Each structure stands twice: as structure tokens, then as C-alpha cells.
Amino acid sequence: MIREDLRNVAIIAHVDHGKTTLVDGLLEQGGAYHENQATSDRVMDSGALEKERGITILAKNTAIRYGDKKINVIDTPGHADFGGEVERILKMVNGVILLVDAAEGPMPQTRFVLRKAMELNHRIIVVVNKIDRPDARVHEVIDEVLELLIDLNATDEQLDSPMLFCSGRAGTASFSPDEEGKDLIPLLDTIVDYIPAPEGEADEPLQLLVSSIDYSDYVGKIGIGRIERGTLSVNQEVSVCNFHSDASPRRSKIVSIYQFDGLSRSAVQSATVGDIVCFSGVEELSIGDTLCVPSCVEPLEFVKVSEPTMEMTFSVNDSPFAGKEGKFVTSRQIRDRLYKETLKDVSLRVSDGDTTDSFKVAGRGEMHLSILIETMRREGYELCCSTPRVLYKTIDGTLHEPIERVSIDVPEESVGAVVQKLGSRKGELLDMTSTGSRTRLEYLIPSRCLFGYRSEFMTDTKGEGILNTLFDGYQPFKGEVVTRFTGSLIASEDGEATSYGLFNTQDRGAMFIGVQTPVYEGMIVGECPKMEDIVVNVCKKKHLTAVRSKGADEALILTPPRSMSLEQAIEYIAEDELIEVTPKSLRLRKKILNTQNRLKAQAKLK
């Protein structure tokens, strides 16, 4: 059976190349909105964090009606840390739209997602987007895309992939770089003509591979996947099995079935081969499971998602302020929330830590883990997080470490500072090209050597630099390297910070807190420019006397404190420090809060 009325396609690209904006245009021209309906930009980025940061974190499904055809479109994340989302989604589609920025050209994540699509032999439509940018260099980008395809050993058919030229914001597409488009009809026509229609045996026993999981307070877990074989109906008895598990199949019953229609889901009684559906009623469900009929249990193999490269320890908050701001503070609540997240995020690994109150959480990168922490924080969780650690591997008796491929775009005057810093962090320069007033650098560098570098990078490039990373592989350990050259200013007692105490402390280094901030012994209140920790008293009050000196009543001028985002805090902290995360606050602290105990522990290490 060939479903000529249906096409399944995913949009893949590097971060900020315009995937979600292009989907906006396809939805608008595909009739997803009523005539006078109010619309918003990046409508597929439905999460609050996605809206705030301007990035896609979770892959989203939608469907467009074009003539008598239905096109299921999946919008995917572009950030390397969420590559696991892209890898599992590619099993649901028959082809991909590869988006490339007309100015930036192919970037590290472009290579990664294209390689994954080619491994599955998907058909590729190349779209050069943002051709209306003033700095667009369309013809050079065409050559770079062809070079990338050759580099990835593309077949003759893949080298002949159709190429279109779009402006996602304007909602136009054309077949020629020199011709201005009127709408996105050329792209829709190409999808219908070039992407193969799903096919399979509708009369055979059911096979449905679960590629995504959603959750509803009303119906519980909702599985999302494509029907590979047979038909799925409401109230149907199914067996849930997994190709990579030895567990015996579990019986369950389908309660409801939904199909995507524009931005909404519509309930249906049954669906057949090629349909991407949502279903409820199966409670014990995880990504990679297969639904079959009980009489014919044949699990489908799930794509092997790349392993995590970085790990952090999440633990119960044991500071003096514990439990004051959070709703969920116990180890059981944190543990349940972390293991629940692994059901939705296939590239996350959670294991019990060295103590009963701690958990090891491994992910793809700092942003991957920081998004999880921020999400938990907004849900009311309170916890402590350690500094990130890379996950080493022993290969043929030699210690290997993860290596990142770093792509950097900086103004010419900043090249010297960037090259010097990356050289001292064991970076290996692969390529350097200049275009106008900007220079593109490509490096291979150990993952651990990038910790704490992003904030330095933004300072060195005056905020104009662009830095992108992608996991490249494992290489032999490169040797020890120092990545932090500063110490911490640590509060000596519990209390509230006073202007007098801060005024006397600010000469020691940059402060992280302002007046009347509650502090406790062991809390980090500032940064020391030397590589040593200094204990300071920011709660000190002025000694009052009967005799007033000449400058007694002069106003104390305080330097504004430096505030840190969660990512900056993760980059900043050292091995013996933690981040205290609550719904209202982020605090930096030492693992051992008591000053005497901390000094004794340091003396033992020496």
C-alpha cells in the first residue's frame, strides 16, 4: 500500500538558521489559520523557555493541507546539545528539508544532522534560507553545501537533490538564487514531488514505533509514533515490546487516537500505514517501544542515540536556607522527577550517586543540563548542582576524552585574543578563512577545556563573536590544563549583607551580591582576582561612637554586583563548589560550609 495522499518530512538545520520561522510560513500558506486569526512568531516554540531563549528545545509535530495531500512536518532543535531529539525523530519521516543560512553556510550541526539523515537513506531537499540578508553569499553557500555532501560520501541521487532559495520571514521560495519568489508553493510542490510517499502492508499485523512521548494531566502518558505496518484502532488490544530489552511484552489497550491537523490534534477512530499518530491508554511506555498485536509480537529496532559526554551531580539542598523557597525538596521527589525526564529525553542518563541524597545526571552538554535544571526550578524544585565533569573512556588500555569541533565567527581585531586563549586550552586549529571584516576559525578542543570559556569569549570579542560546538569523538587524553584563574570571596558568617561590609570587601574583587542580601557561612559572595579563596565578612556593621569624625556621614559608593545566569554559574564554579538552585534564587556556595572544616579538608588534600 502506497499512501499517495501523505508525506512525512522533518526540517533539520543548525541553530538560528530559520527552521521554526519557515514552519510559520508553511502553516500560514497551508491554511492552518482562520482568515482573521491572530498569529505569533515561532508558533511551534510553545515552551516558555523556548520563547525566552529563541531556540527550539523539543521536536514538535504539525500537519499542513496542500491540495489533496497532507504533509506531516516535524520541526527539530538546531542546538548540538539537543541532537538526541533529531536522531529519534528521523525514524518517523521519509525525507528531510536541510536548511542552510545564506550568510553563514553549513555549520557543525548541519554536518551532524545531515550525516544522520544520510545514514537512514532519506531523501534531502536543500533549502538556502535568509537570501534577503544584506550579507548573503548565496553562490558560495551552494558550493559549500555540495562540498559537504561530497565530504559525507553522498550518492549520485543525493548530490542531485533539489535546491531551493527561501526567505522564511517573507514566506517566499524560488528555484533560482537570482529570482524573487512570491510564496512557498515551489517548496510545497517539491515536497510532494520529491519526498517518497509512505508505504507498507495495511493488512498485516500492527507495528508502531514510539519516537516521542508527551504527557497530559487528564489522560496520562501520550505516545507519538508512525505506523509502520497494519492499522491502529480505538479500544484495540496491543502488546508493548522493546527490541533492546529482554522484558516480556506487556498487554494494554488503546483509549484514544489523535492525528495532527495544523496546530491542533483531532481525534480519530483508526489510523493506518504511514500515519503519525498520538495515542493514550498505555501507561508504562518509553521511547523506542513498539506496539504490536498480541498474536504477532515483532519489535522494531530503534535508532542508537549518541551517548552523553558530560555529567553533573544533583543533590538535596543542605544549606541553611534549604526548604524556604522550594516546594519539592526531598531526595525522593528529585529522584522521581529525574527518572521521569529520562522517559522523554533519550540522550539523558540518570543513576544514583555516591550518597543516598545525590544523583549523577549525564547529558550532551552544559545547555542540555542547564535547561533541565531551569525547568525543574520553575516547577518548584530545590536542589544543589556540582560543576560539570566530562565522561572519559578507556579504549585499548588508553584513557580517552571527548573532543568538540568548535566553529567560531569573530571580528578580525579579536582573532589574536581568541587564538591565544584556545591555544592555551589545548585547542588545535583546523581552518581559518576571512570574509570581509570577519574571520571563521575551526578548532578541535577537549570538552573539559571549554568549561568557563564562553563568558571570556564574549568579553574578548566585545559581544560580537559567535561560538558553536559539536561533539566530534574521543581522542587520547591531552593532559592537565588550568581553566580557572580566579578564586572566590566566601562569607564568614550568617546574616544580611550591609553597605559597610560590602564597601570594605569590594576592593578584594568583583561582588556577586547587593545590600540586604541574606548570606550564610560558606556562601560565595564574590570573585577574587587571585587563584585563592578569601573569607570575608559582608555582614559587618559600622562601629558607632559618640564622637563623629569628619567623613562619618559620607555616602558609601558601592560597585554594582555582577549577576550570573544559570549557564554562567555552571561555567564559573570550581570542583569544591556547588550551585544552590531554588525557584527564586541562584546561590554559589562551597561544598563544606564551615570555614574550619573546609580548611582542614584542604590541608588533608595537600
C-alpha positions as CSV (number, residue, x, y, z in Angstrom):
1,M,0.0,0.0,0.0
2,I,1.4,3.4,-1.0
3,R,-0.1,6.5,0.7
4,E,0.0,9.0,-2.1
5,D,-2.2,11.4,0.0
6,L,0.5,11.7,2.7
7,R,4.1,13.0,3.1
8,N,6.2,12.9,6.2
9,V,9.1,15.3,6.4
10,A,11.4,16.8,9.0
11,I,13.1,20.2,8.9
12,I,16.8,20.0,10.1
13,A,19.4,22.7,10.4
14,H,22.0,24.4,12.6
15,V,20.7,26.6,15.4
16,D,19.3,30.0,14.2
17,H,19.1,29.1,10.6
18,G,15.3,29.7,10.5
19,K,13.6,26.3,10.8
20,T,10.7,27.5,13.1
21,T,10.2,30.7,11.1
22,L,9.9,28.7,7.9
23,V,7.3,26.4,9.5
24,D,5.4,29.6,10.4
25,G,5.2,30.4,6.7
26,L,4.2,26.9,5.7
27,L,1.4,26.9,8.3
28,E,0.1,30.3,7.2
29,Q,0.1,29.4,3.5
30,G,-1.1,25.9,4.2
31,G,-4.4,27.3,5.6
32,A,-3.8,26.4,9.2
33,Y,-5.2,29.7,10.4
34,H,-8.6,31.3,10.1
35,E,-8.8,34.5,8.0
36,N,-8.7,36.9,10.9
37,Q,-6.9,34.7,13.4
38,A,-4.1,36.4,15.4
39,T,-0.8,34.7,14.9
40,S,2.6,34.8,16.7
41,D,6.2,34.4,15.5
42,R,7.8,31.0,16.1
43,V,4.4,29.4,16.9
44,M,6.0,25.9,17.2
45,D,8.2,27.1,20.1
46,S,5.4,26.6,22.6
47,G,7.5,26.3,25.8
48,A,8.3,29.4,27.9
49,L,12.0,28.6,27.9
50,E,11.9,28.3,24.1
51,K,10.2,31.7,23.7
52,E,12.6,33.4,26.1
53,R,15.8,32.0,24.6
54,G,14.8,31.9,21.0
55,I,15.7,28.3,20.5
56,T,13.8,25.0,19.9
57,I,14.4,22.5,22.7
58,L,11.8,19.8,21.8
59,A,10.9,18.5,18.4
60,K,7.3,19.4,17.5
61,N,4.8,17.9,15.0
62,T,2.3,19.7,12.8
63,A,0.4,19.0,9.6
64,I,-0.3,21.1,6.5
65,R,-3.0,20.5,4.0
66,Y,-1.8,21.2,0.4
67,G,-4.5,20.4,-2.2
68,D,-5.5,16.7,-1.6
69,K,-2.2,16.0,0.2
70,K,-1.5,16.0,3.9
71,I,2.1,16.9,4.8
72,N,3.3,16.0,8.3
73,V,6.1,18.4,9.2
74,I,8.4,17.9,12.2
75,D,10.3,21.0,13.5
76,T,13.6,19.9,15.2
77,P,16.1,21.6,17.5
78,G,19.2,23.1,16.0
79,H,21.4,23.2,19.1
80,A,24.0,20.4,19.3
81,D,23.0,19.6,22.9
82,F,19.6,18.5,21.8
83,G,20.8,16.3,18.9
84,G,19.1,13.3,20.5
85,E,15.8,14.9,19.7
86,V,16.8,15.0,16.0
87,E,18.2,11.4,15.9
88,R,15.0,9.8,17.2
89,I,12.6,11.9,15.1
90,L,14.3,10.9,11.8
91,K,12.8,7.4,12.1
92,M,9.3,8.9,11.7
93,V,9.9,10.6,8.3
94,N,10.7,9.6,4.7
95,G,12.7,12.7,3.8
96,V,14.2,15.9,5.2
97,I,14.4,19.6,4.4
98,L,18.0,20.7,5.1
99,L,18.1,24.4,5.9
100,V,21.3,26.4,5.4
101,D,21.8,30.1,6.2
102,A,22.6,32.1,3.1
103,A,25.3,34.0,5.0
104,E,26.7,31.5,7.5
105,G,26.7,28.5,5.2
106,P,26.9,24.9,6.5
107,M,27.8,24.8,10.3
108,P,28.9,22.0,12.6
109,Q,25.3,20.9,13.4
110,T,24.4,21.0,9.7
111,R,27.0,18.3,9.2
112,F,25.8,16.3,12.2
113,V,22.1,16.2,11.2
114,L,22.8,15.7,7.5
115,R,25.0,12.7,8.3
116,K,22.2,11.1,10.4
117,A,19.7,11.6,7.6
118,M,22.0,10.1,5.0
119,E,22.6,7.1,7.3
120,L,18.9,6.4,7.1
121,N,18.9,6.9,3.2
122,H,16.4,9.7,3.5
123,R,15.8,12.0,0.5
124,I,17.1,15.5,1.0
125,I,15.7,18.9,-0.2
126,V,18.3,21.6,0.3
127,V,16.9,25.0,1.1
128,V,19.2,28.0,1.3
129,N,17.3,30.3,3.7
130,K,17.5,34.0,4.5
131,I,18.5,35.0,1.0
132,D,17.2,38.5,1.8
133,R,20.1,39.1,4.3
134,P,22.3,42.0,3.3
135,D,25.4,39.8,3.8
136,A,24.0,36.8,1.9
137,R,26.5,35.0,-0.2
138,V,24.2,32.5,-2.0
139,H,26.5,31.2,-4.7
140,E,29.4,30.5,-2.3
141,V,27.0,28.7,0.1
142,I,25.7,26.5,-2.8
143,D,29.3,25.3,-3.4
144,E,29.8,24.7,0.3
145,V,26.7,22.6,0.5
146,L,27.9,20.4,-2.4
147,E,31.3,20.1,-0.8
148,L,29.6,19.0,2.4
149,L,27.6,16.3,0.5
150,I,30.7,15.0,-1.2
151,D,32.6,15.0,2.1
152,L,29.9,12.8,3.6
153,N,30.1,10.3,0.7
154,A,26.7,11.2,-0.8
155,T,25.3,9.0,-3.5
156,D,24.7,10.4,-7.0
157,E,21.0,10.8,-6.2
158,Q,21.7,12.8,-3.0
159,L,24.1,15.0,-4.9
160,D,21.3,15.7,-7.4
161,S,19.0,16.8,-4.5
162,P,16.7,19.7,-5.4
163,M,17.9,23.1,-4.1
164,L,15.5,26.0,-3.4
165,F,16.1,29.5,-2.2
166,C,13.9,30.9,0.5
167,S,13.1,33.7,2.8
168,G,11.3,32.2,5.8
169,R,10.4,35.6,7.2
170,A,8.9,36.8,3.9
171,G,7.3,33.4,3.2
172,T,8.8,33.1,-0.3
173,A,10.7,30.4,-2.2
174,S,12.1,30.1,-5.7
175,F,14.2,27.6,-7.8
176,S,16.8,30.2,-8.8
177,P,19.0,32.3,-6.5
178,D,18.5,35.3,-8.8
179,E,14.7,35.0,-9.0
180,E,12.5,36.5,-6.3
181,G,9.8,34.2,-5.1
182,K,6.2,35.1,-4.4
183,D,5.2,32.4,-1.9
184,L,6.2,28.9,-0.6
185,I,4.3,27.0,-3.3
186,P,7.6,25.9,-5.0
187,L,8.7,24.3,-1.7
188,L,5.4,22.6,-1.1
189,D,5.4,21.2,-4.7
190,T,9.0,19.9,-4.3
191,I,8.0,18.1,-1.0
192,V,5.0,16.4,-2.8
193,D,7.1,15.5,-5.9
194,Y,10.4,14.5,-4.4
195,I,9.7,13.1,-0.9
196,P,8.5,9.5,-1.3
197,A,5.0,8.6,-0.1
198,P,4.9,6.2,3.0
199,E,4.3,2.6,2.1
200,G,3.6,-0.6,4.0
201,E,1.2,-3.5,4.5
202,A,-2.1,-2.3,5.8
203,D,-3.5,-5.8,6.0
204,E,-0.6,-7.2,8.1
205,P,-0.4,-7.2,11.9
206,L,0.2,-3.8,13.6
207,Q,3.7,-2.4,14.1
208,L,4.1,1.2,15.6
209,L,7.4,2.5,16.8
210,V,7.1,5.1,19.6
211,S,9.5,8.0,18.8
212,S,8.3,10.6,21.3
213,I,6.3,10.9,24.5
214,D,4.0,13.7,25.7
215,Y,2.1,14.0,29.0
216,S,-1.4,15.2,29.9
217,D,-2.8,15.7,33.3
218,Y,-6.1,14.2,32.0
219,V,-5.1,11.1,30.1
220,G,-1.5,10.5,31.4
221,K,1.2,9.4,29.0
222,I,0.7,10.1,25.3
223,G,2.8,8.1,22.8
224,I,3.7,9.6,19.4
225,G,4.9,7.5,16.5
226,R,4.5,6.4,13.0
227,I,2.5,3.3,12.0
228,E,5.0,1.1,10.0
229,R,2.5,-1.8,9.4
230,G,-1.2,-2.6,9.9
231,T,-3.9,-0.4,11.4
232,L,-4.4,1.1,14.9
233,S,-8.0,1.4,16.3
234,V,-9.6,2.8,19.4
235,N,-10.2,0.1,22.1
236,Q,-7.7,-2.2,20.4
237,E,-5.7,-4.7,22.5
238,V,-1.9,-4.2,21.9
239,S,1.3,-5.7,23.2
240,V,4.1,-3.3,24.2
241,C,7.6,-4.7,23.5
242,N,11.2,-3.3,23.0
243,F,13.9,-4.5,20.6
244,H,16.7,-3.7,23.0
245,S,15.0,-5.2,26.1
246,D,14.6,-8.9,27.3
247,A,11.5,-8.0,29.3
248,S,8.3,-9.9,28.3
249,P,5.7,-7.9,26.3
250,R,3.0,-6.0,28.3
251,R,-0.6,-6.1,27.4
252,S,-2.5,-2.8,27.1
253,K,-5.5,-1.1,25.5
254,I,-5.7,2.0,23.2
255,V,-8.1,4.5,24.7
256,S,-7.9,7.3,22.2
257,I,-6.1,8.2,18.9
258,Y,-5.3,11.7,17.6
259,Q,-3.8,12.9,14.4
260,F,-2.0,16.3,13.8
261,D,-4.0,18.9,11.9
262,G,-2.4,22.3,11.7
263,L,-1.5,23.3,15.3
264,S,-4.2,21.1,16.9
265,R,-4.9,17.4,17.3
266,S,-8.1,15.9,16.0
267,A,-9.5,12.6,17.4
268,V,-9.9,9.7,15.0
269,Q,-11.2,6.2,15.4
270,S,-8.4,4.5,13.5
271,A,-5.2,5.2,11.5
272,T,-3.2,3.2,9.0
273,V,0.3,2.8,7.5
274,G,2.3,6.0,7.3
275,D,0.2,8.0,9.7
276,I,1.9,9.8,12.5
277,V,-0.4,9.5,15.5
278,C,-0.7,10.3,19.2
279,F,-2.4,7.6,21.4
280,S,-3.2,7.3,25.1
281,G,-4.1,4.4,27.3
282,V,-0.6,2.8,27.5
283,E,0.9,3.8,30.9
284,E,4.3,2.0,31.1
285,L,5.6,3.5,27.9
286,S,9.0,4.7,26.9
287,I,10.7,6.0,23.7
288,G,11.8,3.1,21.5
289,D,8.9,0.8,22.4
290,T,6.9,-1.0,19.7
291,L,3.1,-1.5,19.7
292,C,2.1,-4.9,18.2
293,V,-0.9,-7.1,18.2
294,P,-0.7,-9.8,20.9
295,S,-0.7,-12.6,18.3
296,C,2.3,-11.2,16.4
297,V,4.9,-9.6,18.6
298,E,7.7,-8.2,16.4
299,P,9.6,-5.3,17.9
300,L,11.2,-2.7,15.6
301,E,14.8,-1.7,16.1
302,F,15.2,1.9,17.5
303,V,18.0,4.2,16.3
304,K,21.0,4.1,18.6
305,V,21.2,7.6,20.1
306,S,24.7,9.0,20.7
307,E,26.0,8.6,24.3
308,P,26.2,11.6,26.8
309,T,29.6,13.2,27.1
310,M,29.2,15.2,30.3
311,E,27.9,14.6,33.9
312,M,26.8,16.6,36.9
313,T,25.8,15.6,40.4
314,F,22.4,16.8,41.5
315,S,21.9,16.6,45.3
316,V,19.4,17.6,48.0
317,N,19.9,21.2,49.2
318,D,21.6,21.1,52.6
319,S,22.3,24.9,53.0
320,P,20.9,26.9,56.0
321,F,18.2,28.3,53.6
322,A,17.0,24.8,52.5
323,G,13.2,24.5,52.2
324,K,12.5,28.2,52.4
325,E,11.7,28.8,48.7
326,G,11.1,25.4,47.1
327,K,8.1,23.1,47.1
328,F,9.8,19.8,46.2
329,V,13.0,19.4,48.3
330,T,13.4,15.7,49.3
331,S,15.7,13.2,47.6
332,R,12.6,11.0,46.7
333,Q,10.9,13.9,44.9
334,I,14.1,14.9,43.0
335,R,14.8,11.3,42.1
336,D,11.3,10.7,40.7
337,R,11.5,13.9,38.6
338,L,14.9,13.0,37.1
339,Y,13.9,9.4,36.2
340,K,10.6,10.7,34.7
341,E,12.7,13.0,32.5
342,T,14.7,10.1,31.1
343,L,11.4,8.7,29.6
344,K,11.1,11.8,27.4
345,D,14.7,12.6,26.8
346,V,16.6,9.6,25.2
347,S,20.0,11.3,25.4
348,L,19.8,11.8,29.2
349,R,21.2,9.2,31.7
350,V,20.4,9.2,35.4
351,S,22.0,7.0,38.1
352,D,22.2,7.0,41.8
353,G,25.1,8.9,43.2
354,D,27.7,8.2,45.9
355,T,25.3,9.1,48.7
356,T,21.6,8.5,49.1
357,D,20.9,12.2,48.6
358,S,22.7,12.6,45.3
359,F,22.2,11.6,41.7
360,K,24.5,11.5,38.7
361,V,22.9,13.1,35.6
362,A,24.7,12.7,32.3
363,G,23.8,14.7,29.1
364,R,25.1,16.1,25.8
365,G,26.4,19.4,27.1
366,E,26.1,22.3,29.5
367,M,23.0,23.7,27.9
368,H,21.3,20.3,27.8
369,L,21.7,20.0,31.6
370,S,21.0,23.7,32.4
371,I,17.7,23.5,30.6
372,L,16.7,20.5,32.7
373,I,17.8,22.4,35.9
374,E,15.9,25.6,34.8
375,T,12.7,23.5,34.1
376,M,12.9,21.8,37.5
377,R,13.4,25.1,39.2
378,R,10.3,26.6,37.6
379,E,8.3,23.6,38.6
380,G,9.2,24.3,42.3
381,Y,12.2,22.0,42.9
382,E,15.1,23.0,45.1
383,L,18.5,21.3,44.7
384,C,22.3,21.6,44.6
385,C,24.3,21.1,41.4
386,S,28.0,20.3,41.1
387,T,30.5,21.5,38.4
388,P,30.2,19.5,35.1
389,R,32.6,16.6,34.5
390,V,33.4,15.0,31.2
391,L,32.9,11.3,30.8
392,Y,36.2,9.5,30.0
393,K,36.5,6.2,28.2
394,T,39.3,3.6,28.3
395,I,40.0,2.4,24.7
396,D,42.7,-0.3,24.2
397,G,44.1,0.4,27.6
398,T,44.5,4.2,27.0
399,L,42.4,6.9,28.6
400,H,40.3,8.9,26.0
401,E,38.3,12.1,26.4
402,P,35.5,13.7,24.4
403,I,36.6,16.3,21.8
404,E,34.5,19.1,20.5
405,R,34.6,20.6,17.0
406,V,34.3,24.4,17.6
407,S,33.3,26.8,14.9
408,I,34.0,30.4,15.7
409,D,33.0,33.6,13.8
410,V,34.7,36.8,15.1
411,P,35.6,40.3,14.0
412,E,39.2,40.5,12.7
413,E,40.5,42.5,15.6
414,S,39.5,39.8,18.1
415,V,41.3,36.9,16.3
416,G,44.5,37.2,18.2
417,A,42.9,37.0,21.7
418,V,40.7,34.0,20.6
419,V,43.7,32.1,19.1
420,Q,45.8,32.7,22.2
421,K,43.1,31.6,24.7
422,L,42.2,28.4,22.7
423,G,45.8,27.6,22.2
424,S,46.4,27.6,26.0
425,R,43.3,25.4,26.4
426,K,44.8,22.6,24.1
427,G,42.9,23.7,21.1
428,E,44.0,22.5,17.6
429,L,43.4,25.0,14.8
430,L,42.0,23.2,11.7
431,D,40.9,26.0,9.4
432,M,40.9,29.8,9.2
433,T,39.1,31.8,6.5
434,S,38.4,35.5,6.2
435,T,35.2,37.0,4.7
436,G,35.2,40.8,4.7
437,S,35.7,42.1,8.3
438,R,35.1,38.8,9.9
439,T,37.1,35.6,10.3
440,R,35.9,32.0,10.6
441,L,38.0,29.7,12.8
442,E,37.6,25.9,13.2
443,Y,39.1,24.1,16.2
444,L,39.3,20.6,17.8
445,I,39.4,21.0,21.5
446,P,38.8,18.8,24.6
447,S,35.3,19.3,26.0
448,R,36.6,20.0,29.5
449,C,38.8,22.8,28.2
450,L,35.7,24.8,27.1
451,F,34.3,25.0,30.6
452,G,34.2,28.6,31.6
453,Y,35.4,29.9,28.2
454,R,32.1,31.2,26.7
455,S,32.0,34.2,29.1
456,E,35.7,35.0,28.4
457,F,34.9,34.7,24.6
458,M,32.1,37.2,24.8
459,T,34.4,39.7,26.6
460,D,37.3,39.1,24.2
461,T,35.1,39.7,21.1
462,K,33.1,42.6,22.7
463,G,29.9,40.6,22.4
464,E,30.2,40.2,18.6
465,G,31.6,36.7,18.4
466,I,29.6,33.6,17.5
467,L,30.7,30.2,19.0
468,N,29.2,26.8,18.1
469,T,30.3,23.4,19.3
470,L,29.6,19.9,18.2
471,F,30.8,16.6,19.7
472,D,33.4,15.2,17.3
473,G,34.6,11.9,19.0
474,Y,37.0,10.5,21.6
475,Q,40.8,11.1,21.4
476,P,43.6,10.2,23.8
477,F,43.8,12.3,27.0
478,K,45.5,15.6,26.2
479,G,47.0,16.3,29.6
480,E,46.1,18.6,32.5
481,V,45.1,22.1,31.9
482,V,44.1,25.0,34.2
483,T,40.8,26.7,33.0
484,R,40.0,28.9,36.0
485,F,42.5,31.6,37.1
486,T,40.4,33.2,39.9
487,G,39.4,32.4,43.4
488,S,36.2,33.1,45.5
489,L,35.3,35.5,48.2
490,I,33.4,33.5,50.9
491,A,31.1,34.8,53.6
492,S,32.4,34.2,57.1
493,E,29.0,34.3,59.0
494,D,25.3,34.1,58.6
495,G,23.3,37.4,58.3
496,E,22.4,40.2,55.9
497,A,25.0,41.9,53.7
498,T,25.4,45.6,54.8
499,S,26.6,48.5,52.7
500,Y,29.6,49.0,55.2
501,G,30.6,45.3,54.9
502,L,30.3,45.3,51.1
503,F,32.2,48.6,50.8
504,N,35.1,47.2,52.8
505,T,35.1,43.9,50.7
506,Q,34.7,45.2,47.2
507,D,38.4,46.2,46.9
508,R,39.2,42.4,47.2
509,G,37.3,41.6,43.9
510,A,34.0,41.7,42.0
511,M,30.9,41.2,44.1
512,F,28.0,38.9,43.3
513,I,25.5,40.2,45.9
514,G,24.0,43.6,46.8
515,V,22.9,45.2,50.1
516,Q,20.4,43.3,52.3
517,T,21.1,40.0,50.5
518,P,20.7,37.2,53.1
519,V,24.0,35.2,53.3
520,Y,25.3,32.2,55.3
521,E,28.8,30.9,56.2
522,G,30.4,29.3,53.2
523,M,28.3,31.1,50.6
524,I,30.3,32.6,47.7
525,V,29.7,36.4,47.6
526,G,32.3,37.5,45.0
527,E,35.3,36.7,42.8
528,C,38.9,37.0,43.9
529,P,41.3,38.0,41.1
530,K,44.0,35.8,42.5
531,M,43.9,32.0,42.5
532,E,43.0,31.7,46.2
533,D,39.9,31.8,48.3
534,I,39.4,34.7,50.8
535,V,37.0,34.6,53.7
536,V,35.3,38.0,54.1
537,N,32.6,39.5,56.4
538,V,30.0,41.2,54.3
539,C,27.6,41.5,57.3
540,K,30.0,43.8,59.3
541,K,28.3,46.9,60.8
542,K,30.0,50.2,61.4
543,H,31.2,50.7,65.0
544,L,29.1,53.6,66.4
545,T,30.9,56.2,68.6
546,A,29.8,59.3,70.4
547,V,32.3,61.5,68.6
548,R,31.7,61.9,64.9
549,S,34.8,62.0,62.6
550,K,35.0,64.3,59.6
551,G,33.8,61.8,56.9
552,A,31.5,59.8,59.1
553,D,28.3,60.5,57.2
554,E,29.7,60.4,53.6
555,A,27.7,58.1,51.4
556,L,29.4,54.8,50.7
557,I,29.7,54.2,46.9
558,L,29.2,50.6,46.0
559,T,30.1,48.9,42.7
560,P,27.0,47.2,41.2
561,P,27.1,43.5,41.8
562,R,27.7,41.1,38.9
563,S,24.6,38.9,38.3
564,M,25.0,35.4,36.8
565,S,22.7,33.3,34.7
566,L,22.5,29.6,35.4
567,E,24.8,28.7,32.5
568,Q,27.4,31.3,33.7
569,A,27.2,29.9,37.2
570,I,27.7,26.3,35.9
571,E,30.8,27.6,34.0
572,Y,32.2,29.5,36.9
573,I,32.1,27.1,39.9
574,A,35.2,25.0,40.9
575,E,35.4,21.4,41.9
576,D,34.8,22.1,45.6
577,E,31.8,24.4,44.9
578,L,28.1,24.0,44.3
579,I,25.1,26.0,42.9
580,E,22.1,26.2,45.2
581,V,19.1,26.3,42.8
582,T,15.7,27.3,44.2
583,P,12.6,28.7,42.4
584,K,13.5,32.2,43.4
585,S,17.3,32.3,43.8
586,L,20.6,31.1,42.5
587,R,23.4,31.0,45.1
588,L,27.0,29.9,44.8
589,R,28.5,28.1,47.8
590,K,31.3,25.8,49.0
591,K,30.6,22.1,49.4
592,I,31.9,22.3,53.0
593,L,30.3,25.4,54.5
594,N,32.1,25.6,57.8
595,T,35.4,27.6,57.4
596,Q,37.4,25.5,59.9
597,N,36.2,22.2,58.5
598,R,36.9,23.4,54.9
599,L,40.5,24.4,55.8
600,K,41.1,21.0,57.5
601,A,39.8,19.2,54.4
602,Q,42.1,21.3,52.1
603,A,45.1,20.6,54.4
604,K,44.5,16.9,54.1
605,L,44.4,17.1,50.3
606,K,47.8,18.9,50.3
